[in-house]
C-alpha cells in the first residue's frame, strides 16, 4: 500500500496541519498556550458555575493526576486559573478561570471557529455527519485493537 493512501498517514497529516494552524495563530498573538491549557480553559468555561476540581479534568481528558497537577501548576503560575480551597476540605481546590484565562480562552475559541469553518469548507452537512461517523468508527477500532493487544 502506498503511504499517501494510508488512513493513519492522512490523519497524521491533518493533525500536523491543525498544529501548524494553531502555532501560527498563537505566534501572531504573541502567546503560546499548550493544547491542554486551551482544553482546560474551555472545560472550565463550559462548566462555569459548577465546582470543578482536578479530578474532573483527569476524568474528562483521561490524564493522570501527575499530568493534571503539572498542567494546573503552570496555568496558575501564568495567571490563567486560580485554585480555591473548599471551606469544608482545604485539600479540595476548586478551579476557576481568571480574567486573563477567560480572555485567552476567547482567542482560542475564535481560532477554533475559524479552523472548523475552514476544514468544513466544500462539504455538505450530510457529508460532515458521515465523515464524523467514520472518525468515530476509526477511534473505536483503535480502542478495540488496544484492548486486544493487552489480552
Secondary structure, DSSP 4 states (H G I P E B T S, - for coil): --GGG-HHHHHHHHHHHHHHHHHHHHHHHT----HHHHHHHHHHHHTTTS---HHHHHHHHT--HHHHHHHHHHHHHTTSEEEEEETTEEEEEEEEE-HHHHHHHHHHHHHHHHHHHHHHTT--HHHHHHHHHHHHHHHHHHHHHHHHHT-
